[in-house]
Amino acid sequence: MFGIFSFISWLIIGAIIGWVAGKVWVGHGFGLIGNIVVGIVGSIIGGALFGGLLGTSGIGGWITSILGAVVLLIIAGFIKK
C-alpha cells in the first residue's frame, strides 16, 4: 500500500540519488527540489535502461538509479544549453 511513509521515502531516496548524480556529473545539479525530481525520474529511467543488467533491488538498484539520474542530467544539460 502506498502511504505517506512511502511517499516520504521516495522523496528522501530521490534526493540522495539526485545529489549523488549531481556529484558524479559535476556542476549539473538542480537544487533540492530539482535533485529529488531527477533522482525519482532517473530511477525510473535507470530501471528501464539498466535493470536487466544490474537488477533493480539492493546495490544493483542503487547503481541503476544513479546511472539513470546521470543520464537524465546529461540530457537535461544538453536541453538547458
C-alpha distances in whole Angstrom, upper triangle without the diagonal:
4,6,10,10,8,11,14,13,14,17,18,18,19,22,23,23,25,27,28,29,31,33,33,34,37,37,34,32,31,30,27,25,26,25,22,22,24,22,19,21,23,20,19,23,23,21,23,26,26,23,26,28,26,23,19,18,20,24,24,21,22,25,24,22,25,27,25,26,29,30,28,31,34,33,32,36,38,36,37,41
4,7,8,6,7,11,11,11,13,15,15,16,19,20,21,22,24,26,26,28,30,31,32,34,34,31,28,27,26,23,21,23,22,18,18,21,19,16,18,20,18,17,21,22,20,21,25,25,22,25,28,26,22,19,18,20,23,23,20,21,24,23,20,23,25,23,23,27,27,26,28,31,30,29,33,35,33,34,37
4,5,5,6,9,10,11,13,14,15,16,19,20,21,22,24,26,27,28,30,31,32,34,34,32,28,27,26,22,20,23,22,18,19,22,20,17,19,22,19,19,23,24,22,24,27,28,25,28,30,28,25,21,20,22,24,25,22,22,25,24,22,24,27,25,24,28,29,27,29,32,32,30,33,36,34,34,38
4,5,5,6,9,10,11,12,14,15,17,18,20,21,22,24,25,27,29,30,31,32,32,30,26,25,23,20,18,21,20,16,17,20,19,16,19,21,20,20,24,24,23,25,28,28,26,30,31,29,26,23,22,22,25,26,22,22,25,25,22,24,27,25,24,27,29,26,28,31,31,29,32,35,33,33,37
4,5,5,6,9,10,10,12,14,15,16,18,20,21,22,24,25,27,28,30,31,31,29,26,25,23,19,18,21,20,16,18,20,18,16,19,21,18,19,23,23,22,25,27,27,25,28,30,27,24,21,19,20,22,23,20,19,23,23,20,22,25,24,23,26,28,26,27,31,31,29,32,35,34,33,37
4,5,5,6,9,10,10,12,14,15,16,18,20,21,22,24,26,26,28,29,30,28,24,23,22,19,18,19,18,14,16,18,15,13,16,18,15,16,20,20,18,21,24,24,21,25,26,24,21,17,16,17,19,20,17,17,20,20,17,20,22,21,20,24,25,23,25,28,28,27,30,32,31,31,35
4,5,5,6,9,10,10,12,14,15,16,18,20,21,22,24,25,26,28,28,25,22,21,19,16,14,16,16,12,13,16,14,11,14,16,15,15,19,19,19,21,24,24,22,26,27,25,22,19,18,19,21,22,18,18,21,20,17,19,22,20,19,22,24,21,23,26,26,25,27,30,29,29,32
4,5,5,6,9,10,11,12,14,15,16,18,20,21,23,24,25,26,26,24,21,20,18,14,13,16,15,11,13,16,13,12,15,17,16,17,20,21,20,23,25,25,24,27,28,26,23,20,19,19,21,22,18,17,21,21,17,19,22,21,19,22,24,22,23,26,27,25,27,30,29,29,32
4,5,5,6,8,10,11,12,14,15,16,18,20,21,22,24,25,26,24,20,20,18,15,15,16,14,11,13,15,12,11,14,16,13,15,18,18,18,21,23,22,21,24,25,22,20,17,15,15,17,18,15,14,18,18,15,16,20,18,17,20,22,21,22,25,26,25,27,30,29,29,32
4,6,5,6,8,10,10,12,14,15,16,18,20,21,22,23,24,21,18,18,17,14,13,14,12,9,10,12,9,7,11,12,10,12,15,15,15,18,20,20,18,22,23,21,19,15,15,15,17,17,14,13,16,15,12,14,17,15,14,18,19,17,19,22,22,21,24,26,26,26,29
4,6,5,6,9,10,10,12,14,15,16,18,20,21,22,22,19,16,15,14,10,9,11,10,6,8,11,9,8,11,13,12,14,16,17,17,20,22,22,21,25,25,23,21,18,18,18,19,20,16,15,18,17,14,15,18,16,14,17,19,17,18,21,22,20,22,25,25,24,27
4,5,5,6,9,10,11,12,14,15,17,18,20,21,21,19,16,16,14,10,11,13,10,8,11,12,9,10,13,14,13,15,18,18,18,21,23,22,21,25,25,22,21,18,17,17,17,18,15,13,16,17,13,14,18,17,15,18,20,18,18,22,23,21,23,27,26,25,29
4,5,5,6,8,10,11,12,14,15,16,18,20,20,19,16,16,15,12,12,13,10,8,11,11,8,8,12,11,10,13,15,14,15,18,19,18,18,21,21,19,17,14,13,13,13,15,12,10,13,13,10,11,14,14,12,15,17,16,17,20,21,20,22,25,25,25,28
4,5,5,6,8,10,10,12,14,15,16,18,18,16,13,13,12,10,10,10,7,5,7,7,4,5,8,9,8,11,13,13,14,16,18,17,17,21,21,19,18,15,15,15,15,16,13,11,13,13,9,10,13,12,9,13,15,13,14,17,18,17,19,22,22,21,24
4,6,5,6,9,10,10,12,14,15,16,16,14,11,11,10,7,8,9,6,4,8,8,6,8,11,11,11,14,16,15,17,20,20,20,20,24,24,21,21,18,18,18,17,18,15,13,15,15,12,11,14,14,11,13,16,14,14,17,19,17,18,22,22,21,24
4,5,5,6,9,10,11,12,14,15,16,15,12,13,12,10,11,12,8,8,11,10,7,10,13,12,11,15,16,15,17,20,20,19,19,23,22,19,19,17,16,15,14,16,13,10,12,14,10,9,13,13,11,13,16,15,14,18,19,18,19,23,23,22,25
4,5,5,6,9,10,10,12,14,15,13,11,12,13,11,12,11,8,8,10,8,5,8,10,8,8,12,13,11,13,16,16,15,16,19,19,16,16,14,14,14,13,13,11,8,9,10,7,6,9,10,7,9,12,12,12,15,16,16,17,20,21,21,23
4,5,5,6,9,10,10,12,12,10,8,9,9,8,9,8,4,6,8,5,4,8,9,8,9,12,13,12,15,17,17,17,18,22,21,19,19,17,18,18,16,16,14,11,12,12,9,7,10,10,6,8,11,10,9,13,14,13,14,17,18,17,20
4,5,5,6,9,10,10,11,10,7,9,9,8,11,10,6,8,11,9,8,11,13,12,13,16,16,15,18,21,20,20,21,24,23,21,21,19,20,19,17,18,16,13,13,15,12,9,12,13,9,10,14,13,11,14,16,15,15,19,20,19,21
4,5,5,6,9,10,12,11,9,12,12,12,14,13,9,11,13,11,9,12,14,12,12,16,16,14,17,19,19,17,19,22,21,18,19,18,18,17,14,15,14,10,11,12,10,7,10,11,9,9,13,13,11,14,17,16,16,19,21,20,22
4,5,5,6,8,10,9,8,11,12,12,14,12,8,11,12,9,8,11,12,9,11,14,13,12,15,17,16,15,17,20,19,17,19,17,18,18,15,15,14,11,10,11,9,6,8,9,6,5,9,9,8,10,13,12,13,16,17,17,19
4,6,5,6,7,6,5,8,9,11,13,10,8,11,12,9,10,13,14,12,14,17,16,15,18,20,19,19,21,24,23,21,22,21,22,21,19,19,18,15,14,15,13,10,11,12,9,7,11,11,8,10,13,12,11,15,16,15,17
4,6,5,7,8,8,11,12,13,16,14,11,14,16,13,12,16,17,14,16,19,18,17,20,22,21,20,22,25,23,21,23,22,22,21,18,19,18,15,14,16,14,11,12,14,11,9,13,14,11,13,16,15,14,17,19,18,19
4,6,9,9,10,13,15,16,18,16,13,15,17,13,13,16,17,13,15,18,17,15,18,20,18,17,20,22,20,19,21,20,21,20,17,17,17,14,12,14,13,9,9,12,10,7,11,12,10,11,14,15,14,16,19,18,19
4,7,6,8,12,14,16,17,14,12,15,16,12,13,17,16,13,16,18,16,15,19,20,18,18,21,23,22,20,23,22,23,23,20,19,19,16,14,15,14,11,10,12,10,6,9,10,7,8,11,12,10,13,15,15,15
4,6,8,11,13,15,18,15,13,17,17,14,15,19,19,16,19,21,20,19,22,24,22,22,24,27,25,24,26,25,26,25,22,22,22,19,17,18,17,14,14,15,13,10,13,13,10,11,14,13,11,14,17,15,16
4,6,9,11,14,16,13,12,16,17,14,16,19,19,17,20,22,21,21,24,25,24,24,26,29,28,27,28,27,28,28,25,25,24,21,20,21,19,16,16,17,14,12,14,14,10,11,14,12,10,13,15,13,14
4,7,9,12,14,11,10,13,14,11,13,16,16,14,17,19,18,18,21,22,21,22,24,27,26,25,26,25,26,26,24,24,22,20,19,19,17,14,14,14,11,9,11,10,7,8,11,9,7,11,12,10,12
4,6,9,10,8,6,10,11,9,11,14,14,13,16,18,17,18,21,22,21,22,24,27,26,25,26,24,25,25,23,23,21,18,18,18,16,13,14,14,11,10,13,11,8,11,13,10,10,13,14,12,14
4,7,7,5,6,9,9,8,11,13,13,13,16,18,18,19,22,23,23,23,25,28,28,27,27,25,26,26,25,25,23,20,20,20,17,15,17,16,12,12,14,12,9,12,13,10,10,14,13,11,14
4,6,5,6,9,10,10,12,14,15,15,17,20,20,21,23,25,25,26,27,30,30,28,28,26,27,26,25,26,23,20,21,22,18,16,19,18,14,15,17,15,12,16,17,14,14,18,17,15,18
4,6,5,6,9,10,10,12,14,15,16,19,20,20,22,24,25,25,26,30,30,27,27,24,25,24,23,24,22,19,20,21,17,16,19,18,14,16,18,16,14,18,19,16,17,20,20,18,21
4,5,5,6,9,10,11,12,14,15,17,18,19,21,23,24,25,25,29,29,27,27,24,25,25,24,25,22,20,21,21,17,17,19,17,14,16,18,15,14,18,18,15,17,20,19,17,20
4,5,5,6,8,10,10,11,14,15,16,17,20,21,21,22,23,27,27,26,26,23,24,25,24,24,21,19,20,19,15,15,17,15,11,13,15,11,10,14,14,11,13,16,15,13,17
4,5,5,6,8,10,10,12,14,15,15,18,19,20,20,21,25,25,23,23,20,21,21,20,20,18,15,16,16,13,11,14,13,9,11,13,11,10,13,14,12,13,17,16,15,18
4,5,5,6,8,9,10,13,14,15,16,19,20,20,20,24,24,22,22,19,19,20,19,20,17,15,16,16,12,12,15,13,10,13,15,12,12,16,16,14,16,19,19,18,21
4,5,5,6,8,10,11,12,14,15,17,18,19,19,23,24,22,22,19,20,21,21,20,17,16,17,16,12,13,15,12,9,12,13,10,11,14,14,12,15,17,16,16,19
4,6,5,5,8,10,10,11,14,15,15,16,17,21,21,20,20,17,19,20,19,18,16,14,15,13,10,10,11,9,6,9,10,7,7,11,11,9,12,15,14,14,17
4,6,5,6,9,10,10,12,14,15,15,16,19,20,18,17,15,16,16,16,15,12,11,12,11,7,7,10,8,6,9,11,9,10,13,14,13,15,18,18,18,21
4,5,5,7,9,10,11,13,14,15,15,19,20,18,17,14,15,16,16,16,12,12,13,12,8,10,12,9,8,12,13,10,12,15,15,14,17,20,19,19,23
4,5,5,6,9,10,11,12,14,14,18,19,18,17,14,17,18,18,17,14,13,14,12,9,10,11,8,7,11,10,8,10,13,12,12,15,17,16,17,20
4,5,5,6,8,10,10,11,12,16,16,15,15,13,15,17,16,14,12,11,11,9,6,7,8,4,4,7,7,6,8,11,11,11,14,16,16,17,20
4,5,5,6,9,10,10,10,14,14,13,12,9,11,13,13,11,8,8,9,7,4,7,8,6,6,10,10,10,12,14,15,15,18,20,20,21,24
4,5,5,6,9,10,10,13,15,14,13,10,13,15,16,14,10,11,12,9,7,10,10,7,9,12,11,10,14,15,15,16,19,20,20,21,24
4,5,5,6,8,9,12,13,13,13,11,15,17,16,14,12,12,12,8,8,10,9,5,7,10,8,8,11,13,12,13,16,17,17,19,22
4,5,5,5,7,10,10,10,10,9,12,14,13,10,9,9,8,5,5,7,6,4,7,9,8,9,12,13,13,15,17,19,19,21,23
4,6,6,4,8,10,9,8,6,10,12,13,10,8,10,10,6,7,10,9,7,10,13,12,13,16,17,17,18,21,22,22,24,27
4,6,6,8,10,11,10,9,13,16,16,13,11,13,13,9,10,13,11,9,12,14,12,13,16,17,16,18,21,21,21,24,26
4,6,8,9,10,11,11,14,17,16,13,12,13,12,8,10,12,9,8,11,12,10,12,15,15,14,17,19,19,20,23,25
4,6,5,6,8,9,12,14,13,9,9,11,9,6,9,10,8,8,12,12,11,13,16,16,17,19,21,21,23,25,27
4,5,5,5,5,9,12,12,8,8,10,9,6,9,12,10,10,13,15,14,16,18,19,19,22,24,24,25,27,30
4,6,6,8,11,14,14,10,11,14,12,10,13,15,13,13,17,18,17,18,21,22,22,24,26,27,28,30,32
4,6,9,12,13,12,9,10,13,11,9,13,14,12,13,16,17,16,18,21,21,22,24,26,26,28,30,31
4,7,9,10,9,5,7,10,8,7,10,12,11,12,15,16,16,18,20,21,22,24,25,27,28,30,32
4,6,8,9,5,6,9,9,8,10,13,12,13,16,17,17,19,21,22,23,25,27,28,29,31,33
4,7,8,6,4,8,9,7,8,12,12,12,14,16,17,18,20,22,22,24,26,27,28,29,32
4,7,6,4,8,10,9,10,13,14,14,16,18,19,20,22,24,25,26,28,30,31,32,34
4,5,5,7,9,10,11,13,15,16,17,19,20,21,23,25,26,27,29,31,32,33,35
4,5,5,6,9,10,11,12,14,15,17,18,20,21,23,24,25,27,29,30,31,33
4,5,5,6,8,10,10,12,14,15,16,18,20,21,22,24,25,27,29,30,32
4,5,5,6,9,10,10,12,14,15,16,18,20,21,22,24,26,27,28,30
4,6,5,6,9,10,10,12,14,15,16,18,20,21,22,24,26,26,29
4,5,5,6,8,10,11,12,14,15,16,18,20,21,23,24,25,27
4,6,5,6,9,10,10,12,14,15,16,18,20,21,23,24,26
4,5,5,6,9,10,10,12,14,15,16,18,20,21,22,24
4,5,5,6,9,10,10,12,14,15,16,18,20,20,23
4,5,5,6,9,10,11,12,14,15,17,18,20,21
4,5,5,6,9,10,11,12,14,16,17,18,20
4,5,5,6,9,10,10,12,14,15,16,18
4,5,5,6,9,10,10,12,14,15,17
4,5,5,6,9,10,11,13,14,16
4,5,5,6,8,10,11,12,14
4,5,5,6,9,10,10,12
4,5,5,6,9,10,11
4,5,5,6,9,10
4,5,5,6,9
4,5,5,6
4,5,5
4,5
4
